[in-house]
Amino acid sequence: MGQRRIGQLGLLDAAVSRRTPRRAEVLDQIGRLLDWTAFERLLAVIPVAAKGEPSFPALMMFKVLLLQRWYGLSDPAMEAALFDRLSFQRFAGLSLDDETPDHSTIWRFRERLSKTGLIEQLFAELQRQLDAHGFLIKQGTLIDASMVTSAARRPRKQEGATSRVDPDARFGADNERRRFTFGYKMHVAVDQGTGLIRSGRLTSANIQDVSVAPDLLPPGAGTVYADRGYHSQSLRALLAQKGFGDGVMRRAHKSKPLTADEIARNHALVPLRSPVEAVFGTLKRSYGFARMRYFNAPRNLTAFLLACIAYNLRRSLKLSLA
């Protein structure tokens, strides 16, 4: 079957367009930030329909997933909101005469997105466009990680360290308080000064922060700021090799306590690296990552990078209006 044609305006659309909005519509402003055709080309490989049905355009479905992240909606709630809200329809490229996808179509598209691995290419395309528009400063990069509990029940002691429901989740300890979390760990590299997420990784909770750092560092990172969990000779050597500044806090060892200069340096670095905590706070509070929603790593990675894309779009709009 062919693809559905959407967005053909009718009389109702013309009548609605004559209404003067009382305030600038955020979704309309976000819609004008990007060249969406580049995303459309990447998404063209994904069919978005059950067998025998006309397919919804993949770009429209991708925008629906972004709406879900911004407004914290489940698939059934997204189905209802897309049917009712004019601003949602306009952002997705739908006219009032168009059919809207049901919750199973939304679920199916997100599932195909996670299986194709396209989400990382979509995130990279966003970075390319943000860079081209001059949103990224690239003078410094804040790297950090944060635990997120699994959607599955925490295994009991007699059940072992893994879950049959969520086989990718693991137990991980907070480096400072030694509290154990069962689930995953979000890793981000954030542009200093703008708060934009330049790269993101998702691992099980038992993976050490410093082991992810080399893969997390974006091009042109500038000075890299990180807490004591990232202190290692190998990372310091990598930063020097790439020509990046070393803003990693130092960690004491039993045989080698910190010097007075190292303690003073750590204190000076705290306010420079601490803005990354606000990014995690927003992801957990506003984008639903106080707890994972899905039961395996590919689905959770897709949800995480969708949230990073949604976060960057809202943040870029704020920066453009400043």
N, C-alpha and C positions, 0 to 999 in steps of 0.2 A: 504494500500500500504506500501511497505518497505521503508527503508531509502536509499537515494542516496549514492553510494560509490564515494568518492572524493579522490583526491591526488595521483591517480595512474599515475606515470610519463611516458610520451611518448618520442618520438624522439625529438620533439621540446623542451621539458623540458631539455633533456640531452644536446642539443646544447646551450641553454641559460645558463645552469649551468657552462659551460666552459668559459663564459665571466668573466673576472676579474673585480670586482667592483672597482671604483675609490676611494671609501671611505667606511667605515663601514656603513652598512645599519642599521639604528636605529630600524626598525621594527624587523629585524632578531635578534638583541641584546635583545629587549624586549621579543621576543618569547622564548628566552633561560632562562629568569629569573625565570619562574614558572614551577610547575608541573601542566600542564593543564588538566591531567586526573582527578584531584580532582574536577575541575569545570565541566568537562564532566559528571561526576556522578551526580552532583547536577542538571544539566540541562536536564538530560535524560527524565524527566517527561513531557517536552514540545514538542508537535508535531509541525513541522515547514513546513506545506504544506496545500494548499487548498484541499478539499475533492477529493479523486481520483487521487492525484498526489504523486509521490515519495517525501519523506520528505528530506529536507536539514538537515545535522547534526546540532544539537543545538549549539555545541561548535563553529562551524564555524560561525553561525549567531551571537553568542555573540561577537566574535572577530570583526565581521563586525560593530556591534554597537560601539565597542571601537574605530575603525577607524573613524567612524562618529564623535565621540567626539574630537579626536585628530585633525582632519582636518576640522571640522566645516561644514560638508556636510549635505544637505537635503537628504531625501530618494531617489528622482530621481537622484541627483548628486552622491550619493553613488553607485547607480546601475551602472551609467556610469563609475565611477572611478574604480569600482571593475572589470568591463569588460576590461578596458584599462591598468591598472597599474600592472606590474609584482610584485612589492613589496607588494601590497595589496593582490594579489592572494596567494603569498607565505606565508604571515602572516596568512591568513585565512585557509591555508591548501589545496588550490585548485591547480590543474594542469592546463596547458594551454588547455587541451581537455575538461575540466569540464564546465558544464553550470554554470552560476552565477545567484544569486537570483535577481528578479526584485524589484522595489520599494514597491510594495504591499506586497511582502513576508517579506521584511525588517520591514515594518510597523506592519504586523500581528505578527511577532515574538516579537517585542518590546511591543505590546499590551498584548500578553500572559504573558510576563515577568512581566508586571505591575500587572496583575490580580492574578498571583500565589503568589506574595510576595517573590519570590526567590531572588530578587536583594539584600536583606539584608543578606541572607545566602552567596551569592557570595562575597559581601563585607567582611563578616566575614572570609571567606576562604582566601581571599587575606591577611587580617591582620594576620592570623595564619601563612601563609607562609613567610610574611615579618619578623615576629617575629622569626621564625625558622632560617631564614637566617641572623639574627643579625642586621637587618636594624633599628630596633626601640631601642632608647636609654633608654627611660622611666625614665629619671631623672626629667622631668618637662613636664607639659601639658598646652597649651594655649587654652582657650575656648573663643569663641566669636560668634556673630550672625551678619548677614547682610541682609538688605531688597532687594527683587527682585520684580519688577513690574509684574503684571499679563499680560498674553497674551491678555486678554479681555480688552475692553474699560473701563476706569474708570467710575463708575456710577455717573450720575449727582445728584445734591442735592435732587431733587424731586423724584429720583428713589430709594432712600434708600441706605443702606450700603452694599448691596450684589448685585451680578450679576447673572442673569439667565444663562449666557454663561459659567461663571466660578464660580460655587456656593461655592467653598472652599476658594476663595480669600477673604481677609478682609482688612480694613484700619488699618494701624499701624503707630505710631508716632516714629520718631527718638528721642531717649532720650535726646540728647544734643540740637538739633535745633528745635525740635517739628514740623518737617515737616512731613506731612502725605503721606504715600505710600499705594497704593492699590495693594495688591498681597500677597507675601509669604515672609518667613524669612528662610534663610539658617543658620543652627547652626553647628559648627564644633569644634572638639577637635584635636589639632595639637601637634605632638611630638616635644618638644623643642629641638633645635639643628639640627634635620633632616628635619623639615618642612613637614613630612608625616601626612596625615589625619588619625587619629586613630578611630574616629567615626563621624557620620554625621546624622543630623535630619532635616526634613523639616516641617515647620508649617505655618499656616496662619500668616499674618503680625501682628496681634493684640496680639499674645502670648508673654508674658514677657520672656526675656532671662533667668532670674534666675529660672523660673519654669521648664525649659528644662534641666538645668544644672545637676540635679541628674541622669537623664537618659543618659546624654552625656558623663559623666566621664568614661574613660576606666579603666580596671584593671591595677594596677601598674602605676598610673598617676604621682606619685612623687609630686612635688610642683605644685599646680594649680594656674595659672596666669589668671586674668580676670580684665575687667574694672569695673567702679563703678556701672554699671547696674546689676552686680551680687552680690553686697553687701547686705547680709541678714544674720540674726542670724542663720536661719535654714541651709543655705549652709555652714557657718563656722562650725556649729556643725557636719554636715555630713562629712566635710573634716577631722575634728579631729577624728571622729568615725572610718573612714577608714584608718587613719594614713597618710593622704596626707598633704603636706605642704600648708599653706595659703598664696597665693600670690595675693589675691583679693584686688583691690584698695578700699579705704574707701570713703563713700559718706556722705556729710554733710546733716544735717536736720535743719529746721528753729530753732528748740529749742536746737540743739546741733551742733554747728559749729565744724569743724575739728581742732584738736590741731596742734601745730607747728610740732610735731613729725609725726603725721598722714599725714600732707601735704608733709613733706620731704620723707616719705615712699612712697606716691603716685608717686612723681617725680622719685624715684629710680625704681619703678616698670614699668614705661612707656616703657623704651627701652627693658625690658624683655618680655613684652606681645605684643609689636607692630609688631613682625614678622608675627603674624596671619593675619594682614591686607594684606600682600603680597599674602597669599593663596587665599583670596577673590578676590584680584585684578586679579590673574591668572584665577580663575574660571569665572570671568565676562568678562575678555578681551579675553582669549584664548579658553574658553570652552562654550561660548554662554550664560552665565547667567547674562548678563546685563538686560535681560528680559526673562520671562518664555516662553516656546514654546507651552505648552499644556494647556488644559482648565479644569483640575481637579487635585486633590492632588496626587492620585496614579501614574498617568502618570508623573507628575512633580517630584515626589520622585524617580521614576525609572531613569529619565534623570539625576537628581542630583547625585545619588549614582553611576551611570555609569561614570559621570564626575569625581567623587572622585576616583574611581578605575583607570580610565585613568590617572588622575593626579598623583596618587601614583606610577603607573608603570613608567611613565616618570621620576618622581623624584627619584625612586629607581635605575633606570639605571644611572642617573647622580651621585648618591652616590656611586654606584659600580665602576664607572670609575674614581672617585676622588683619 
